Structures are given as structure tokens and as C-alpha cells.
Amino acid sequence: MRRTLIRYKAKPELADRNAELVAAVFAELKAAGPDGVRYLTLRLEDDTFIHFVEAATEDGSSPIPKLKAFQTFQDGIRDRCAEPPLVRDVRIVGNYRMLDES
């Protein structure tokens, strides 16, 4: 299982647009219902966005980048950011009812 954390800060005037694009990704995910992926996005009060992706596929790949809404979200992401995306693989240190225990 691969877990990835992505963090960036949106420009204040583009943060709401970024949130709309993220919401469209979740809508497409809900409609498609792909197996083997969990996804969470948080927006902090300073317009920092944190995405957490868990892919349970054998090769650690995620179906999210194949979504049309995600491709639209990716288009112009750097222009919407005050701080560029930082992508890191993560390991869970503690978990209480937030994530699948498998």
C-alpha cells in the first residue's frame, strides 16, 4: 500500500477556485467508484491544501490521475499556488478510526 501526502498553499484570490476543482475530482471519484484508493483533502484557514492519497494496488498506482476532473485540476495548478506542491510518501505512525486498518 502506498500513501502520499501533497501540500501546497493556494493564492488567496484563487483558493476558492482550487477548492471547486478539488470538489469536482471527488464528484467524479464518487461516480466512478474505483477500488483500491482512498483520498482526503483538507483546506486550512491560510489556504494551504493537504491531500492524502492511499493506493492499495499492487504497484502503488492510483486511478486518480486518469480522471478527467483531476486532469482539469492539474491544469494550471502552479499558477494557482503561492507555494508549489510538495509531494511526499508517508507512513502512518498512529491511526484512530481515520484510516482503514488493513
C-alpha positions in Angstrom: 0.0 0.0 0.0 1.3 3.4 -0.9 0.4 6.6 1.0 1.2 10.0 -0.4 0.8 13.5 1.2 0.7 16.5 -1.1 0.9 20.0 0.4 0.7 23.4 -1.2 -0.6 26.9 -0.5 -3.0 28.5 -2.9 -3.0 32.2 -3.8 -5.8 33.8 -1.8 -7.7 35.0 -4.8 -7.6 31.5 -6.4 -8.1 29.3 -3.3 -11.9 29.1 -3.8 -11.4 28.1 -7.5 -8.9 25.5 -6.4 -11.4 24.1 -3.9 -14.1 23.9 -6.7 -11.7 21.9 -8.9 -10.9 19.6 -6.0 -14.6 19.1 -5.3 -15.1 18.1 -9.0 -12.4 15.4 -8.5 -14.3 14.0 -5.6 -17.6 14.1 -7.5 -16.0 12.1 -10.4 -14.4 9.6 -7.9 -17.8 9.1 -6.2 -19.4 8.5 -9.6 -16.7 6.1 -10.8 -16.2 4.3 -7.5 -12.7 2.9 -8.2 -11.5 0.2 -5.9 -8.1 0.4 -4.1 -8.0 4.1 -3.4 -8.8 6.4 -0.5 -8.5 10.1 -0.8 -8.9 13.1 1.6 -8.3 16.8 1.0 -8.1 19.4 3.7 -8.1 23.2 3.4 -6.5 25.1 6.2 -7.5 28.7 7.1 -4.5 30.1 5.4 -5.5 28.5 2.1 -3.0 25.6 2.4 -4.4 22.4 0.9 -3.3 19.0 2.1 -4.2 15.9 0.0 -3.8 12.4 1.4 -3.9 9.5 -1.0 -3.9 5.9 -0.1 -3.5 3.4 -3.0 -3.9 -0.3 -2.3 -3.0 -1.5 -5.7 -0.1 -4.0 -6.1 2.1 -1.4 -7.8 1.0 1.5 -5.6 -0.6 3.3 -8.5 -3.7 5.4 -8.2 -6.6 5.8 -10.6 -7.0 9.4 -9.6 -4.6 10.9 -12.3 -6.7 9.2 -15.0 -9.8 11.1 -14.0 -10.9 14.0 -16.4 -11.6 16.2 -13.4 -8.1 15.6 -11.9 -6.5 16.5 -15.2 -8.5 19.7 -15.2 -7.4 20.3 -11.6 -3.8 19.7 -12.6 -4.0 22.2 -15.5 -2.8 25.5 -14.0 -2.1 24.2 -10.5 1.3 26.0 -10.4 -0.4 29.3 -11.4 -2.9 28.9 -8.5 -0.2 28.3 -6.0 1.6 30.7 -3.7 3.7 27.8 -2.6 4.2 24.9 -5.1 3.1 21.4 -4.4 5.3 19.3 -2.2 4.8 15.5 -2.6 6.0 13.0 0.0 5.5 9.3 0.6 4.3 8.9 4.2 4.0 6.1 6.8 1.3 6.1 9.4 2.6 6.4 12.9 -0.8 6.4 14.7 -4.4 5.9 13.5 -7.6 6.1 15.5 -10.6 5.4 13.2 -9.4 7.6 10.4 -8.0 5.1 8.0 -8.6 1.6 7.0 -6.7 -0.7 9.4 -5.6 -3.2 6.7 
